[in-house]
Every structure is written in C-alpha cells, then in structure tokens.
C-alpha cells in the first residue's frame, strides 16, 4: 500500500477472510487515518473478493495461494489489468556436508517456525547430505527443544480447515520430534519428520505450517535434477561453505529469491526486490520496486525547433546518402 500511494495511486485493500480479527483492526486503522476516497479497506469472504475483481483497476496486487492467484489472474485478464502475484510453493533448503551444522540448525528452525511456519517463504523441507544427516537431525531437535519450550508463546494455526489439513500430513511413523497437537487450541507444535520421500503426503503441496520434513541426498546433481522437475519455488536456502557449490546451485535452479547460510532474511532487506517466478509469483516489490510496480513509466523526447536540417527528410539523394555515411563513420 505504501508503494501504491507513494506512486500517486488510490488503493482498495482486501484482507484475507481467514484472519477476521486482524481485518477488523486494519479496518479501524485505515478508517481513522485515510479519506475513504483515497485508501479504503473492505472485509468479507470470497464473494466480496469476486465482486471486487469484476471492477477495472489500474493494477492488482495479490498475495496468497497459487490456486487463488490463478483466479485473480483470470479476472484481471478480462480488463487487461496488470498484476503482481506473490504466491508461494515448496521452498527447499539444502544442507551440504561442509555446512556449520549448529548454525544451520538454528537459522533453519528460526526461519521455519516464525508464525508456526505460516509464511510463504518458510523452509518447506530440507535436503541434508547423507554424511551429516543424523548429526544435523540431532542438532535440529536440540535447537527446537531450546527455542520452543513454551506452547503458549507459539503461534497457533489460523483456522480449523488448515489445522485439519496439517494434521493429515503428519506421518506418525516418521516423526522424530514434536507432533504435539491440540484441536481445541488449534495448536500444532514444531514437528520434524525423518526419512521422508517425494511419495509422502507432506511433500505433495506447500506445507504452510510447523511441520519440517528431512530428506537425504548423496549427490547435489541428483537434488538439482529433482528440483528442476518441480514448480519453481518462491525461495531457496543453501547452507554450505563450498563456494563452487553455491555457484552450481544458484546458477542451475530458478527460484524467486533466497539466501546462503541463512533463511527468510532476504525478505527483510528493502534494497532487494522480492517476488516469485512461475507458479510462485509474477513481479517483484519491496522498497523502490514497490514504487515501480505501481507506476507507469512514460518514455518521450523533446526536440528543439531552432534548427531543423533537411537531412532526415525525403528526397534521399546520393549526396545525402554519402553525407549520412560520413557522419556515421
């Protein structure tokens, strides 16, 4: 919204219906701060969203799921309205055998369990080199046990539907930590699953919750080959001290943005454009990029009328041609 109004626009804001209490707070803030003809916030369910999409806007910005992003894109196409889609997907994390295991465990746990994993850039799953697989799994367990001892301080799941969806993704036989679940509180504690494969339910769609699957690999080439067959993710994280491996992974794979030896912090840097690619989004924003996506660049020239040499105009004689050739040389 800041980017939009900075670029000279008015704005209509529509929060998610799944966060109704947050929507009420935002509504109060906007109504107290802005003239409704300048910035207006409207709450409601998918029917309200559908009605909004019938109108012709200069630009539509949407953040949410890939499924809903397709609906927004289709509606915008009817008016040839440009869109920015910030979606998501299964953002991979790769932990190489050269990685600092303790640091990697802390930074991955931090990035994964912010808001109970309910962020679009959370590490969705981890590929861990087989030589350090068990040591990393142990380090990750210890870090999580230290960071998240207080259940009351851990974010709960946003809705009953999402809670039920997440619970179904947990394979009891592969859980090595967590699986503390309370339906009454919509609580799912940090949960690690080991020896996960792409056939498991947890690997079929974006998790968007506090479940972290660990996969094992021997050759980075095999990981790259596999990831190239998947949809392009919003983020990718690599933990390594091998510079050549950094180049290999980041030059071989397509993704929105990411980090080396860190997670999620690229999102906080306003000097870096943020966005997805393919199924994970269209367009980049943040900082100056937010101003640019809500702006329309106009290219024009202004020419003096004090002199207007006939060289550019017909008729094109041989003498003119020779003169032009000499000028170009």
C-alpha positions as CSV (number, residue, x, y, z in Angstrom):
1,X,0.0,0.0,0.0
2,X,2.9,2.4,0.8
3,X,4.3,1.7,-2.6
4,X,1.0,2.3,-4.3
5,X,0.2,5.6,-2.6
6,X,3.8,6.8,-3.0
7,X,3.4,6.3,-6.7
8,X,0.3,8.6,-6.7
9,X,-2.5,6.0,-6.6
10,X,-5.6,5.5,-4.6
11,X,-5.9,2.0,-3.1
12,X,-8.6,-0.6,-2.2
13,X,-7.4,-3.2,0.4
14,X,-9.0,-6.6,0.9
15,X,-7.5,-8.7,3.8
16,X,-8.0,-12.4,4.0
17,X,-11.2,-13.7,5.4
18,X,-9.3,-16.3,7.4
19,X,-7.8,-13.5,9.6
20,X,-11.0,-11.7,10.5
21,X,-9.8,-10.2,13.8
22,X,-6.7,-8.7,12.1
23,X,-9.1,-7.4,9.3
24,X,-11.1,-5.6,11.9
25,X,-8.0,-3.9,13.4
26,X,-6.8,-2.9,9.9
27,X,-10.3,-1.5,9.0
28,X,-10.3,0.7,12.2
29,X,-6.7,1.9,11.4
30,X,-7.5,2.7,7.8
31,X,-10.8,4.5,8.5
32,X,-9.2,6.6,11.2
33,X,-6.2,7.5,9.0
34,X,-7.3,7.9,5.4
35,X,-10.1,9.5,3.5
36,X,-12.1,6.6,2.0
37,X,-11.8,8.0,-1.4
38,X,-8.0,7.7,-1.1
39,X,-7.5,4.4,0.8
40,X,-10.4,2.1,1.6
41,X,-10.4,-1.3,3.2
42,X,-13.2,-3.8,2.7
43,X,-13.5,-7.0,4.7
44,X,-15.5,-10.1,3.6
45,X,-15.4,-13.6,2.2
46,X,-14.6,-14.9,-1.2
47,X,-17.9,-13.4,-2.6
48,X,-16.6,-9.9,-1.7
49,X,-13.3,-10.7,-3.5
50,X,-15.2,-11.9,-6.5
51,X,-17.2,-8.7,-6.7
52,X,-14.1,-6.6,-6.4
53,X,-12.4,-8.5,-9.2
54,X,-15.3,-7.5,-11.6
55,X,-14.1,-3.9,-11.5
56,X,-11.5,-2.4,-13.6
57,X,-8.3,-1.4,-11.7
58,X,-5.0,0.0,-12.9
59,X,-3.1,-2.7,-11.1
60,X,-4.0,-5.7,-8.9
61,X,-1.6,-6.9,-6.2
62,X,-2.4,-10.3,-4.7
63,X,-0.6,-12.4,-2.1
64,X,-1.8,-15.8,-1.3
65,X,-2.0,-19.3,-2.7
66,X,-1.2,-20.3,-6.3
67,X,-4.8,-21.6,-6.7
68,X,-6.4,-18.3,-5.8
69,X,-3.6,-16.5,-7.8
70,X,-4.9,-18.1,-10.9
71,X,-8.4,-16.9,-10.2
72,X,-7.2,-13.3,-9.7
73,X,-5.1,-13.5,-12.9
74,X,-8.0,-14.8,-14.9
75,X,-10.3,-12.0,-13.6
76,X,-7.6,-9.3,-14.3
77,X,-7.2,-10.6,-17.9
78,X,-10.7,-9.6,-18.8
79,X,-9.8,-6.0,-18.3
80,X,-6.1,-6.4,-19.4
81,X,-5.2,-5.3,-15.9
82,X,-1.6,-5.8,-14.9
83,X,-1.0,-7.9,-11.8
84,X,1.6,-8.7,-9.3
85,X,1.2,-12.1,-7.7
86,X,3.1,-13.1,-4.6
87,X,2.3,-16.7,-4.1
88,X,4.4,-19.5,-2.6
89,X,5.2,-23.1,-3.1
90,X,7.6,-25.6,-1.6
91,X,10.7,-23.7,-0.8
92,X,13.7,-26.1,-0.5
93,X,16.6,-25.9,1.9
94,X,19.8,-27.7,1.1
95,X,22.4,-28.5,3.9
96,X,25.7,-29.6,2.4
97,X,28.3,-31.7,4.2
98,X,30.5,-28.6,4.6
99,X,27.8,-26.6,6.4
100,X,28.2,-25.5,10.0
101,X,25.6,-27.8,11.5
102,X,24.8,-25.9,14.6
103,X,24.4,-22.6,12.9
104,X,22.3,-24.2,10.1
105,X,20.0,-25.8,12.6
106,X,19.4,-22.6,14.5
107,X,18.8,-20.4,11.4
108,X,16.5,-23.0,9.7
109,X,14.5,-23.5,12.9
110,X,14.1,-19.7,13.2
111,X,13.0,-19.3,9.6
112,X,10.7,-22.3,9.6
113,X,8.8,-21.7,12.8
114,X,8.1,-18.0,12.6
115,X,4.3,-17.7,12.7
116,X,4.3,-21.5,13.1
117,X,5.5,-21.9,9.5
118,X,2.6,-20.0,8.2
119,X,4.7,-17.7,5.9
120,X,5.2,-18.0,2.2
121,X,9.0,-18.1,2.4
122,X,9.3,-20.6,5.2
123,X,11.8,-23.5,4.5
124,X,9.3,-26.1,3.4
125,X,11.6,-29.1,3.6
126,X,15.3,-29.9,3.9
127,X,17.7,-31.9,1.8
128,X,20.5,-33.0,4.1
129,X,23.7,-34.7,2.8
130,X,23.9,-38.3,4.0
131,X,27.2,-37.8,5.7
132,X,25.8,-35.3,8.2
133,X,22.1,-36.4,8.1
134,X,21.9,-37.9,11.6
135,X,24.1,-35.2,13.2
136,X,22.0,-32.5,11.7
137,X,18.7,-34.1,12.7
138,X,20.0,-34.3,16.3
139,X,21.2,-30.7,16.3
140,X,17.9,-29.5,14.9
141,X,16.0,-31.4,17.6
142,X,18.1,-29.8,20.3
143,X,17.6,-26.3,18.9
144,X,13.9,-26.7,18.6
145,X,13.6,-28.1,22.2
146,X,15.5,-25.0,23.4
147,X,13.7,-22.4,21.3
148,X,10.1,-23.5,21.6
149,X,9.6,-24.8,25.2
150,X,6.6,-22.6,25.9
151,X,3.5,-23.7,24.0
152,X,1.5,-20.6,24.9
153,X,4.2,-18.4,23.1
154,X,4.0,-20.4,19.9
155,X,1.7,-19.2,17.1
156,X,-1.5,-21.3,16.6
157,X,-2.9,-22.4,13.3
158,X,-5.1,-19.8,11.5
159,X,-8.3,-21.9,11.1
160,X,-9.9,-25.3,11.6
161,X,-9.6,-26.2,8.0
162,X,-5.9,-25.5,7.9
163,X,-5.4,-27.4,11.2
164,X,-7.2,-30.5,9.9
165,X,-5.2,-30.3,6.6
166,X,-1.8,-30.1,8.5
167,X,-2.6,-33.0,10.9
168,X,-3.3,-35.3,7.9
169,X,0.3,-34.5,6.6
170,X,2.0,-35.9,9.7
171,X,3.2,-39.5,9.3
172,X,3.4,-40.9,12.9
173,X,6.0,-43.4,11.9
174,X,8.4,-40.8,10.6
175,X,8.0,-38.2,13.4
176,X,11.3,-37.8,15.4
177,X,10.2,-34.7,17.3
178,X,7.0,-32.9,18.2
179,X,3.6,-33.8,16.9
180,X,2.1,-32.1,20.0
181,X,-1.4,-31.3,18.8
182,X,-4.4,-29.6,20.4
183,X,-7.6,-29.3,18.3
184,X,-9.2,-27.1,20.9
185,X,-6.4,-24.5,20.8
186,X,-5.6,-25.1,17.1
187,X,-2.1,-25.8,18.2
188,X,0.5,-27.9,16.4
189,X,4.0,-27.8,17.9
190,X,7.2,-27.9,15.9
191,X,7.4,-31.3,14.3
192,X,10.3,-33.0,12.5
193,X,9.8,-35.9,10.1
194,X,12.8,-38.0,9.0
195,X,13.4,-40.3,6.1
196,X,10.8,-38.5,4.0
197,X,10.5,-39.1,0.3
198,X,8.5,-37.3,-2.5
199,X,5.9,-40.0,-2.2
200,X,4.8,-38.9,1.3
201,X,1.7,-36.7,1.7
202,X,3.7,-33.9,3.3
203,X,5.7,-33.5,0.0
204,X,2.7,-33.1,-2.4
205,X,1.9,-29.4,-1.7
206,X,3.2,-26.4,0.2
207,X,3.0,-27.2,4.0
208,X,2.4,-23.7,5.4
209,X,2.7,-25.0,8.9
210,X,5.1,-26.2,11.6
211,X,6.0,-29.5,10.0
212,X,9.6,-29.9,8.7
213,X,10.4,-33.0,6.6
214,X,14.0,-34.1,6.2
215,X,15.2,-35.8,3.0
216,X,18.6,-37.4,2.4
217,X,20.9,-36.9,-0.6
218,X,24.3,-38.1,-1.7
219,X,25.0,-36.1,-4.9
220,X,23.9,-32.5,-5.3
221,X,23.4,-33.2,-9.0
222,X,20.6,-35.5,-8.1
223,X,18.9,-32.8,-6.0
224,X,19.2,-30.3,-8.8
225,X,17.8,-32.8,-11.3
226,X,14.8,-33.5,-9.0
227,X,14.1,-29.8,-8.2
228,X,14.1,-28.9,-11.9
229,X,11.1,-31.2,-12.3
230,X,9.1,-29.3,-9.6
231,X,7.4,-26.0,-9.7
232,X,9.8,-23.0,-9.2
233,X,9.7,-22.0,-5.6
234,X,9.4,-18.6,-4.0
235,X,12.6,-19.1,-2.0
236,X,15.6,-21.4,-1.8
237,X,18.1,-21.7,1.0
238,X,21.6,-23.3,0.8
239,X,23.9,-24.0,3.8
240,X,27.4,-24.6,2.7
241,X,31.0,-23.3,2.9
242,X,31.8,-24.5,-0.6
243,X,31.9,-21.5,-3.0
244,X,31.7,-23.8,-6.0
245,X,28.6,-25.4,-4.7
246,X,27.0,-22.0,-4.2
247,X,27.6,-21.2,-7.8
248,X,26.3,-24.6,-9.0
249,X,23.1,-24.5,-7.1
250,X,22.2,-20.8,-7.6
251,X,23.1,-20.9,-11.3
252,X,21.3,-24.2,-12.0
253,X,18.0,-23.6,-10.4
254,X,15.2,-21.0,-10.9
255,X,13.5,-19.5,-7.8
256,X,12.2,-16.2,-6.6
257,X,14.9,-15.3,-4.1
258,X,16.9,-16.9,-1.3
259,X,19.9,-16.9,1.0
260,X,23.2,-18.7,1.5
261,X,23.7,-19.8,5.1
262,X,20.5,-18.1,6.3
263,X,16.8,-18.2,5.8
264,X,14.0,-15.7,5.2
265,X,16.2,-12.6,5.9
266,X,16.3,-11.6,2.2
267,X,12.7,-10.7,2.7
268,X,13.6,-8.0,5.2
269,X,16.1,-6.2,3.1
270,X,14.2,-3.3,1.3
271,X,17.1,-2.9,-1.1
272,X,16.4,-6.3,-2.6
273,X,13.4,-6.9,-4.9
274,X,11.1,-9.7,-3.6
275,X,8.9,-11.9,-5.7
276,X,8.4,-15.3,-7.3
277,X,8.8,-16.9,-10.6
278,X,6.4,-19.2,-12.5
279,X,3.9,-20.8,-10.1
280,X,5.4,-18.9,-7.1
281,X,4.5,-15.5,-8.5
282,X,4.7,-12.7,-11.0
283,X,6.5,-9.4,-10.5
284,X,8.8,-8.0,-7.8
285,X,8.2,-5.5,-5.0
286,X,9.7,-4.0,-1.8
287,X,11.4,-0.7,-1.5
288,X,11.9,1.1,-4.8
289,X,10.5,-1.9,-6.6
290,X,7.1,-1.4,-4.9
291,X,7.1,2.2,-6.2
292,X,7.9,1.0,-9.7
293,X,5.2,-1.7,-9.9
294,X,2.5,0.8,-9.1
295,X,3.9,3.3,-11.6
296,X,3.5,3.7,-15.3
297,X,6.8,4.8,-17.0
298,X,6.3,7.2,-19.9
299,X,9.1,7.5,-22.5
300,X,9.2,10.6,-24.6
301,X,11.5,13.0,-26.4
302,X,11.5,16.8,-26.6
303,X,13.2,18.3,-29.6
304,X,14.3,21.9,-30.2
305,X,12.7,23.8,-33.1
306,X,15.5,26.3,-33.5
307,X,17.1,24.2,-36.2
308,X,15.5,21.6,-38.5
309,X,18.1,20.3,-41.0
310,X,16.6,18.7,-44.1
311,X,19.0,15.8,-44.0
312,X,16.5,13.4,-42.4
313,X,13.7,14.2,-44.8
314,X,13.0,12.9,-48.4
315,X,14.0,13.1,-51.1
316,X,17.0,10.9,-50.3
317,X,19.6,11.8,-52.9
318,X,23.0,10.2,-53.4
319,X,24.6,13.3,-52.0
320,X,22.5,12.9,-48.8
321,X,23.4,9.3,-48.6
322,X,27.1,10.0,-48.8
323,X,26.9,12.7,-46.2
324,X,25.0,10.4,-43.8
325,X,27.5,7.7,-44.3
326,X,30.4,10.1,-43.5
327,X,28.5,11.3,-40.3
328,X,28.1,7.7,-39.1
329,X,31.8,7.0,-39.7
